[in-house]
Amino acid sequence: MVIAACWVATASAFAQASPSGLPERRPNRLIREKSPYLLQHAYNPVDWFPWGEEAFAKARRENKPIFLSIGYSTCHWCHVMERESFENAEVAQFMNGRFVSIKVDREERPDLDKVYMTFVQATTGGGGWPMTLLLTPDLKPFFGGTYFPPDDRWGRAGLKSLLAKISEAWKADRASIEAHASAAVVALQKYGKPEKSSGLPGPEIFDVTYHQIAAGFDSANGGFGRAPKFPRPVTLNFLFSAYARAPESDQGKRTLAMALLTLRKMADGGIHDQIGGGFHRYAVDGVWHVPHFEKMLYDQAQLATAYLAAFQITHETFFADSARDILDYVRRDMTDGNGGFHSAEDADSRIAAGKSERGEGAFYVWTRDEIVLLLGGDRARIFAFHYGVEADGNAATDPQGEFAGKNILFVRHTLAETARKFGLSEADTARALSECRPVLFAARSRRPRPNRDDKIITAWNGLMISAFARAAQVLDEPRYLEAARRAAEFLRGTSAGGSADRLHRSYREGVGAAEGFADDYAFLVQGLLDLYETSFEVRWLEWAQRLQATQDALFWDAADGGYFGTTGRDATVLFRDKEDYDGAEPSPNSVAAQNLLRFAFLLDQAPARKKAGQILAAFSIRLARAPSALPQMLVAADWWWGAPKQIVIAGRLNTADTHALLAELQRQFVPKKVVVLADGGEGQQFFARQVPFFHDLPANDGRATAYVCENYVCQLPTTSTAKFAELLAAKKTTVDKPAR
């Protein structure tokens, strides 16, 4: 019996081995690909194929099973498995003789990753990357797991013995294997179809979700659950939305406190790059100190947005500075020369220049001696006290022993505590620390850098456009608006087939990879809506409308509601998944539901509102059973249940009085709102063609005028920023009933 619950190794059990018997390095087929992950394997002795008919035909022709390896370029354990196994001549020879081996970049092909990860999780109870699967020649999975060492260890199978057993089983009982694989595919296809529902849960679901989230809250260290700890910004988005529903209630205050403590603790922790900015993927401990060092674009985008919301609520510069720290890192280190945003930076880098040995976090960690040498005695003592630097290293949680004698910087003592320790004022202490960081940054810049995955993923760029656009609003920073605008221009110029309404999944070196998926459309539409509400250039809203229409045509499930993740045109993908889980990234259905509601209230589009309700209804059973798994969808549901504010500023964009009203608008946290600039020009004409309300919205006495409305019923217009502030702070007066 080949189908089994395969071993999913824990990090503490991993051990590295050196590759042996390396032949002359010659490229395999992956050398023709653009994916940085596939190119990392282009000189393996394994005879790798990219996903495609050439590999499938060979497997059918030679009656061989397919060895499928799925990962991504900044995956630490993908690198380990490559060094141990795929660069090993003995392993490669066996794989080349008995299997057809295929490499897939999960970031380029999330559809394939979803299908096969579902199988691995169902058969093993866990999952991760690298993902290792065995398929029949018709692509049906019959064995799956994650990382495998090359040899048997700790009483568990290594890759060599595992592949030998599978090869023998394939020869001896292929018919049985294929029958089990076919049964597995039937089960997978059933999994991909959500249960049908005829209605929506009521607003009480917000209280249920709050209690589920609160039950896992770490009141000492922030975050939710135990180690490892992930940021999961979608949960923070829900908490901010729940807070705004009842900000003066006890529950509202507790909700806000959970979000703010989590953001503070993360910003002070080692998960935050205290020298170069940005956030690492997650912390292996419960106190945010020891991170997994890769940096992902989608984390930067979503966390920047969360810190901006915290700043709007509290007006504390700590949160504004945290957002700037992320955004400036992305502008400096993750932005393509043409304006797009790169995908990720690796966790691993070379230990030192000129050495081939690599280590996780090598770029980011410090010895105390290095810090003393760079900063000098007095400044080094202040810096070491503040950032927890110790002579023997400070990484108490270190599963692999990689950080022995090294320090991962985190804020161990507050500014006030550091000032008292050295008898300084807080201002002098802050100045001393601010002088230290550039010195360490310059020294670190001379180290070998982690690899950067420079492919430009449309969905993640959409999230980043949102973050920069919102930052331009909240922080009044023109350079952030320019970053958002350049990225949008880049994506429009590289859209598939010469049509700005069809998207590629990703782009690198002049070539687009795969057709866009539902999240590419949904996340970019969100970014364009935010970009319009920042720049008030109607071209972004027009493009967002066209992309939404394309998303509807390609992915909408007319029978049961909601968006499939794929078009269904690729027959090699075993099922069309309809994603609802809001995890490291929000689901495309959650984002699309909110996008549709924004269109509905911006442009009085009843069909868009109806479609949003159909999305919520399609996932209502999941919402009722496990609402904390869908926090971003509940943010959209909050729009559905409560009428957002429709805010119209009648005035010229670049005048002082218009700017004053917009500044007041961005000073306040009003999460459920749409914003229109009625400037008397092209923008107002665009709106007037679709909504008669906009035909005649004059400014009062030639001064910029604010209209605050619900369902196009407005309060008295005002030119006063103080009165405008009152109208923005007023509670909603209408609640919409659910569509059935």
N, C-alpha and C positions, 0 to 999 in steps of 0.2 A: 504494500500500500504506500504510494508515494505522497499522497496528500496528507499532510501532518501539520501540527502546530510547530512551526520552526522556532528555533531559538532566537530571541531578540536580546542581544547582549547589553548589559549595563555598562555605563562609562567606566566604572571602577574595575571592570573585568578586562578591559582592553589592554593589550600589550603589543608594542610595535616590533616588527621584525624587518630585517634588511633584505631587499630583493637579492636574489642570487642568480648567477649565470646569465647576466644580461647580454643579449646578442647585439650585433651592430644595430644602431638605432635607424630604422627606416620607417617612413610614414605609412600609416594605413589609410583607409578610405576617409577617415574623419578629417584628414588634412584639408579636404575640400569644403568643410563646413564653416559657418561663421560663429557658432556658439562658442564662447570661451571655455565652457565645460567640455564640450566635445573636443575642442582643440587641445585641451590638457591631456587627452588620451590619444592624440594623433600619432604618437611615437611609441605607444605600448606594443609589445610583441603580439598581443591579442589581435586577431584579425577582425577588428570592429567594423560593423556596418552602422550607418544612421538608420533611423526608422524609415522603412520604405519597401517598395516592391522588390528591389534587387535582393534584399535579405530574405523576404518571405518566399520568393521563388526558389532561392537556393535551399531553404529549409524543406520545402515541398519536394523539390527534385531529389535531394539526397536523403530524405526521410529522417531528418535530424530535429531534435527539439531546439527551441530558441532560448538562449541565455540572455535575459533582458536585465540591464543595469540602468537604474534611473537615479539621477542625483542633480547637483547644481554646483557651480564653480567655486562658491565660497563655503562649501560643506567640509568641515574638518575631517569627519570620518570617511568621507568619499576619498579624500587625499590619502588617508591611512590605508584603505583597502586597495587603492591603486598602487601604492608603494609596496605593500606586502604581497599582493597577488597578481595584479594586472601587469606589473613590470617584471614578474617572475617568469623566466623562460619555461620552466617545467609546467607551471600552471597554464601558461599561454599555449604550450604545445598540446596539452590535453584538451583545452577548450576548443582550439582550432580544429582538432581532429574529430571531436564528438558533438559539437554544438555549432549553431550559427549565433554569433554574439552581436547584440545590438546595444548601442548607447543612446539614451534619451536625456535631454536637458529638461527637467521638470518645469522650469520657468518658461521655456519656449512652448512646451506641450503640457499644460496643466490638465487637459482633457485625458490624456493617457495616464498621467500621474494619478488622477482621481480614480480611474477605473481600477488600476492595479493596486493602489493603496487600499482601496475598499476590500479587495481580495485579501491582501496581507493582514489587514486588521481583523477581518472576519475569521481567518484561519489561525491567527497567532495571538490575538488579543492585544496587539500593539503594532507599531509601525514607525517608520523614520527613514532617514537617508544615510548612506546609500541604500536603495531598495533593490533587492535581488529576487528575480523571478525566473521560473522555468515555464515556457509556453509550448503548446503544440504548434505545428507549422501553420495552423489557422488561427493563431494568436490567443488561444484559450489558456488561461493560467492553470497549472496543476501543482505548483509549489512556490512558496514565497517566504521571504525574510528580509532582513536588513543587512547589517555588517556581518561578515564571516571572516575569521582569521584564516590564513592559508592552511594551517595544520590543526589537528585535533588538540584541544586544550581543555583542561579542567573537566574532563569527561564529556565534552561536547564536540560535535562534529566541526571540522574545519572544511574549507572550501574544496580542498583536494579530495578528501574522502566522500564528501557530500556529492560532488559531481560524479565521482566514480560509481556510487550507488545508484544515482539517478540514471546514468548512462546504461547500467546493467538492467535496471528495471524497465527502461524504455525498450531495450532489445527483447526482454523476456515477456513483457506483458503490456505492449503498447495499446492494445484495444481497451484494456481496463483503465489505463491512464486517460485515454481520450474520452471515455465514457464519464469518468469523474470530472474531467475538465468541462465537458459539455454541461453537466449538472451544475457545476459552479457558475457558469455563465448565466444559466437560467435564473439562479438565485441572485446574481448580481443585477440582472435586468429588472427583477422585481424590486430590489432595493432602490433602484434609481427612480421609482415612481412614488411620490408622496401619497399618503392616504387622502382620499377626496373629502372635502368638507363643504357644507352648505352655508356656513355663517362665520362670524368673527367672534373672538372672545371680547368681553367687555373691558372697560377701563380698569376694572379691579385687577387685571393682569399686571399692572404696574406695581401694585403693592406686593403681589406674590413674587414678582421678580426681585424687588428690593430685598425682601426677606431672604430669598435664596442667595443673593449676592452677599448680603450682610453676614450670613451664616459662615461664609468662608473668608471674611475679612480679617487680616492680620492687624490688630489695633496697635501693635507696638511698632511694626516695620512697614506698614502699608502693603498694598497688594492683596492678592486673593489666593488662598490655598497655600500649600507647602512647597518646598523646593522641589524641582527648579521653578523659579518665578519668571513669568513672562509679563511684559507690560500690558498687553491686550487692550489697546486704546478704545475698542468698541464698548467695553464695559464702562470706561470713564465717560464716553459719550452718553450712555444711558443714564449714568448718575447725574450728569449735568442737566439732562433733559428732565429727569425726575425731580431734581431740585427746583427747576424753574416752574414746575407745576404748582408747587406749594412752598415757596422759599421761606416763609415765616413759621411754618409748622415744625414741630420737633423732628419729624421724619425727614423733612426737607433739609434741616440743619445737619442731621446725622449723615444724610446722603452726600451733602457737599463736603463734610469733614472727611469722609472716606476717600473721596476723589483727591482732595487737596493734600492729605497726608501721603497718599500714594505718589503723587507727583513730586512732593518735596523729598521723600525718601529716595526715589529713583534719581532725582537730580543730584542728590548728595552722595549717591552710591558709586561703586566701581563700574556699574553698568553704564554710567555716564562717563564719557571720555573727558576727564577734567582738564586735559591740556589742549586737545584738538577739537573738542566739541562733537556733538552727535551721540547717539546711543547704540550700545551693543545689543545683540539679539535677545539675550535673556541672562539671568543670573542662576548659577548652579546651586546657590545657597538661598536661605530665606531672608537675608538682610541686604540683598542687592549689591553685595561686595564683589564676589568673584564672577565675572561674566563669561559667557561664551562670546568670543571677541568679534565675531563677524558683525558687520553693519549692513542693514538692509534698508533700501530706499523707502519701502512702505512703512517701516517703523518711524523713520525720520518724519515723514509726511504727517502721519496720524498723531504722533506725539507733539509735534509743533502745534497742530490744531488744538490739542487738549490744553497745552500750556497757554495758548492764546485765550481760550475760554476761561481758564482760571484767572488770568489777568483781568479780563473784562469784569468778572464777578468781584474780585478782591481789590483790584487796582494796586496790587503789590508788585513792585519792580522785579522781585525774584522770579515771578512767572514770565514776565516780559523778557527778562534777560535769558531765561532758559529757552524760550522760543527762538530768540535771536541766535543763541549759541548753536542750535540745530540748523537753522536756516543758513547761517554763515558758513557752517561746515559743508553743507550741500552745495552752496554756491562755489566754494573754494575747491572742494575735492571730488564732487560727484556730478559736475556739470560738464557736458560735452561742449566743444567749441562752437557747435551749431545751435546750442540752446537746450537740447534734451538732457534728461537726467539719467545718469548711469545706475545700474541695478544694485550693486553691492560692493563691499570690500571684504576681503577674506579675513578669517580668524588667524590664519597661519602666515608667517613670514620667515625669512632666513634668520638664523640665530645671530649672524654677523656677516658683514660684507665679505664676499669671497668664499663663504662656506656654503655647502649644499644642504647641510642639516637645517631642518625647519622646525619651528615650534609654535604652538598656539600662543597668541598674545605677546610674542617676542618683541613686537614693535612698541608695545604699550607699557611694559613693566620696567621697574627701576630698582637698582640697588641703592642703599643709603649712601654708599661711597660716591656713586655717580652724582647724586644730588648735592652732596657736600662739595664735591669738586666743581660743579657747575655754578652753584649759588654762593659759595663762601659760607663761613661759619655762622654768622648771625642770621642771615636770611634763610639758610638751610634749616636752622633750628626752628624758626617760625613756620616755615613751610612743612617740615616734617611733623610738627605737632598738629598742625591744622589738618593735614592730609593722611595722618596715620602711618607715617613711614617709620619702619623699625629696622634695627641693624641686621636682624636675621630674617627679614621679610615679614609680611603681614597677612599672607593668604592662608588663613586657618583651614578653609575648605579648598582642597587641591587634590581632586581624585587621581590625577596622574603624576603628582609630584613634579610638575613642570615649572612651578613657581617658587621652588626652594631658594631662599635667600633673596627673593624678589618682592617688590612692593607694587600692589595695585592701588592706585591713588583713589581715595574717597574722603569725604568730609567727616573726619572723626570728631572734631571739635568745632563748635560754632565760632563765628567771628568774635562774638563777645567773650567766649571762653579763651580763645587764643590771645585776644588783647589783654585780658586779665593776667594770663600766664606770663606775659612778657612786659607787663607794665606799660602798655601802649594804649593810645586811643584806638577806637574801632576804625576811624578814618585812616590813621597811620598803618594799622594792620592790613586793612583792605588794600592800601597803596603798595605795601611790601609784597603781598601775595600777587597783586596784578603785575608787579615787576618781575616776579619769579616765573610765571607761566610762559611768557614769550621766550625766556632763556631756555626752558626745557623743551618748548615746541621747536625751537631752532635746532637744538641738539638732536631731538628725536627725528627731525626731518632728514638728518644725515644717515639714519639707519636704513637698512633695506625695507622698503614698504611692502605691506601686504598686497597681493594681487587685487586688481580691481576688475570686476565684471562690467565691461563698458557697453554691454548691449542696452538698448533703450526700450523698456517694456511699456507699452501704451497704458495699461491699467495703472501701473505704479506712477507713471508720469501724470496721469489724471489726478491721483491723490496729491502729488507734489504741487501741481498747479493750484489745487484748492488751498493747500497750506500757504503758498506764497501769496496768493490773492488775498486770503483772509488776513495774513500778516500785514500786507500793504494797507488794508483797511484799519486794522486795530492799532498798529504801530505807526501809521502814517509814514511809511518808508517807501519812497518811489522805486528804490532799487529792487525791492521785492516784487512790485508790480511788473517791472521790466523782466525779471526772471520768469514769472508766470507767463507773460506775453510771448517771450522768445520760445519757451517750450511749446506753447500752443501753436505758434507759427511753424515750428519744426515739425510737429506731428501732422499738421495740415499739409505740409509740403511733401511728406513721405507716406501719405495714405496710399492704400493698395490700389493698383490698377489705374493710377492717375485720377481717381475720384476721391474727393475729400470726404465723401460719405461712406467709404469702405475702409476699414482699418486693418493694418497688420497687427499681429500680436507683438512683435518686437522688430527692432531695426539695428543693424550694425554694418559698418563699412559699406554703405550704399545699398544694402540688400535687406528687404523685409522678410521675416520668417513667419510662416503660417498665417492663416487668416485670423482676424481678430475674434476673440471670444466675448461672451456676454459681459464679463467684467471689464474688458477693454472699453466697450461702449459705455457701460454704466458709469464707470469711474471718470472717464473723460468728459461725459456729459455733465457730471457733477462739477468737475473742474471748470468747465466753460461757463456754467451758471454762476459760479463764484467769481470768475474772471469778469463776466458782464457786470455783476453787482459791485465790482471794484473800479473798473475802467469806464463802465457805461458805454462801451463800444458795442453797438447792436450786432455787429458781425459775429461776435462770439455767441450771442443768443440765437442768431439765425443758424449757425453751424450746429449748435446743440440741438435745435429742433430737427434738423435733417438727420443727425446721428441717432436721435431717439426714434425717428421713423424707420431708419435702417435696422436698429435693434429690434423694433417691433416686428419687422418683416422677417428677420433671420431667426429669432430666438423665441418669440412668443408662443405659448401653448394655448391655442384657441379653445381646446376642449376643456382643460382643467385650470387654466390661469397660471401665471408665473412664467419666468423665463428659463428655458433650457440653457445650459452653459455653452453648448455647441450648436452648430447649424444642422447637424445630422447628415451632412453630405459625405463625411469621411467614413466609409464602411469599415475601416480598420479599428474604429473606436467602438467597443462592444456595447455601450449603452449611452444614452443621452441623460446626463445627470441634470437635476434641477437643484442647484445648491441653495441651502438655507442657513448653514452654520456660519455665524459671525465669529471668526477666530482671529488669527494674526492679521488677516484682512477681512473687511466686511464682505458679506455675500453680495453678488451682483443683484439679487432680488431685493435685498434690504436697501441698497443704494438706489436702485431703479424706482422702488416705491416712493421714496422721498423725492427723487427727481421729478416723477410724474405729478406729485402733489405741488411741487414748486411751479411746474408749468401750468397746472390747473389754476393756481392762485395768481400767477403773473399775467396769464393770458386768457383767463376765464374759459378754460378748456374742460368742459364736463367729461368728454371721453377719457382724458388723462386721469381725472379723478376716479372715474369708474374703474379704469385699469389698475390703478393703485389699490383700490379696494379688493379687486380680484386677486392681486398678489397676496394681500394679507389674509384673505379667505383661503387661498390655496395652501397656506402654511399654518392655518389656525389650529390644527390638531397638534402640530409640533410646538406651537406657541403655548398651547394649554398644558402640554406635558412637561416641557423643559424650556420655559421662557428665558432663563438665564443663558441658554445657548444661542439665543437670537436677540441680543441686546440692541443691535443696530436696527433691526426690523421694528423693534418697539419704539425707537426714536421716530421712525416713519409713522407708526401707528399713532403716536402722540399728535402728529400733524393731522392725521385722519380724524381723530376725536375732537380736537380743539382747533378752532379757526385761527390761522396765523394772521399776524398783522400785515396788511398791505400798505407799504410806505412809499409815498410818491413825493419826490422833491421837485418842485417846479422852479427851475432856475438854470443858469449857465454853469457848466461844470467848474470852470477855473476862476470863479469869482469868490471873494472873501465870504460873502454871506452864505453861498451854497456850501462852501467848505466848512463853515461853522456848524451848519445843520448836520452835514455828514459826519463831522467829528463827534458831535453829540450822539448821533446814532451809533457810532462804533465804540463810544465810551461805555455803553450799556450792553449787558448780556441779554439779548432778545433772540433766543434760538429759533423761534418759529416766526419767520418773517420773510417777505419778499420785498425787494427794493427796486424802484424804477426812477430814473431821472427823466423828467419831462422838460426837455431843453428847448422846445419849440422847433427843433430841427429834425434831422433824419431819424433819430431815436424815437422821438415822440410820434412821428408819422408812422413808424413801424408798429408801435403799440396801437395807435388810433385805427389802423387798418383792421386790427383784430378785435379791439375792445372799444366800443363807442365812448365809454367812460373817459378815454384819454383825448377826445377831440378838443375839449376846451378846459384846460387846467391852467388858468392864468396865475402868474405871480402877483402878489398884492403890492400895488403901488411900485411895481418894478423890482421888488425885493424878492429874494428866494423864499419860497413858501413850502411848508411841510403839510402833507395830508396824511393822516393816520386812519386807516380804514380796516373794516372787516367785511368780506363779501361785497366789496365795492360800496359799502355804506360808510361814510367818513365822518369823523369828528370835525368840528370847525377848523378850518385851516389856520395856520399860525406862522408868523415870521420870527417868533421869539424862541430862542434855544431853550430857555427855561420852561416855557409852556410845552414845547416839543418833548422835553425830558419827562414831563408829567404824563403826557399822552403815551409815551413809550413804556413807562412803568405801570400804567393802568392795567388791571387784570382784564382778561378777555371777557366778553359779554355774551358770546354765543358758543354753544357746543353742538356739534353736528352728530346726528344719529347714524348708525352704521347702515350701509347699503346691504341689501339681502339678495 
